[in-house]
Amino acid sequence: MDAKSTDVQNQKDTLRVGLIGYGARGRDLLPNAILPIPQVQVTAVCDVYEDRAQAAAQKVQELRGVSPAVYLDYRELLADSQVDAVIISASWEAHTPIALAAMEAGKIVASEVGGALTLEECWELVHTYERTRTPIMFLENCCYGRNELMILNMVRQGLFGEIVHCQGGYRHDLRDEVSYGRENRHYRLNHYLHRCCENYPTHELGPIAKILNINHGNRMLTLSSVASCAKGLHTYLAREKGDSYDLTHADWKQGDVVTTTIRCAGGQTIVLTLDTTLPRYYSRGFHIQGTLGMYEEENQSIFLDGVHNEDDFNWRKQWGNLDQYREQYEHPIWKEFLNSGVTGGHGGMDGLVIGAFVRCALSGAPMPIDVYDMAAWMSITALSEASIAKGGAPVEIPDFTSGRWVLPDWKAAEL
């Protein structure tokens, strides 16, 4: 798991970055999370659409006063000697091919979430890393959420006892984003038209995996997924675009709600929920339950055995009590972040995850969300698709560490 030494890592002062992809995600990351880092120089930008590539270059010029190289083909960017590392924020289906090519080219890799369409791609990521030893980090920003890190800190200190069950998911009304995919050149449209799966598992699986020590003393063994019917987009489009619009009557394959249950080697269970095409409020549904207590994101509450039992039938009075624990259990990462000034989108999570990547890339330290995490977490998409197609039948989750998860010296890098 040791990162390969490179010239840029020996310099330890400046990371020359190429940004690949300037759609919605890239437009958020570049000005708010990447360019604010003094040690980063954005020397190249790339997008398959020329207007987006030029817009990225203009943003760098506006905020830094320099003009990066502009490419429409990521392979040309990877051949640029002025690029040490790449941040990939392209369409889902492009993430893995670009990451593989970048590792082959010796460019340190940060890849946005989503991307592996098949188990074979997950294995290819692992094998390419193990052969090239080019560092790669998966940019799951929710691992750096303030509440997620605070709960991780509480778990590490034993407040909830032994963790038995976790829940999470992606519960976000994306009807507008999916429906207007053609107009906005957004990749989600084709996925919702042609696939039925847990297509965005990592947002809360990432924090849960860190809590359960997945790949480090524990691993995911099997999953079973089921999907509801697909009605939400039809109803939405009939209202917004009318009955004559072609997509109103499209045969949407993606079920409105997908539920995935995962069984772990340590005996724990995980339930993930994808809920993106019905009207609803945003939630990641983060929930953990242990032998001494539980945490519930929906009402921001902590229940501790022997402390809150008298309120078990009147729990509303304890809603929001999470804040009572902040002073004692705020994670050190967030204590420092709050003192220095929160930056980056998504409530600061973007700033933290990009910052962690840059520090590790410059120092040569192991990436805190490594290729084994990346492969295991992304594999849930392909595996859930297979399970749904088989009526919810259990399917095995591969061990991407090839047995090393049981070794005592196979330790996870700290976030």
ABEGO torsion letter per residue (X at the ends): XBBBBBAAAAAGABBBBBBBEABAAAAAAAAAAAAABAABBBABBBBABAAAAAAAAAAAAAAAGBBBBBBABAAAAAABAABABBBBABBAAAAAAAAAAAAAAGBBBBBBBEGBABAAAAAAAAAAAAAAGBBBBBBBAAAABAAAAAAAAAAAAGAAEBBABBBBEBBBBAAAAAAAAAAAGBAAAAAAAABBBBABAAAAAAAAAAAAGBGBGBBBABBBBBBBBBAAAAAAAAAAAEAABAAAABBBABBABBBBBBBBAAGBBBBBBBBAABBBBBBAGBBBBBAAEBBBAAAGBBBBBGAAAAAAABAAAABGAAAAAAAAABBAAAAAAAAAEBBEBGGGAAAAAAAAAAAAAAAGBBBABBAAAAAAAAAAAAAAAAAAAAGGBBBBBBBAAGGAAABAABBBBBX
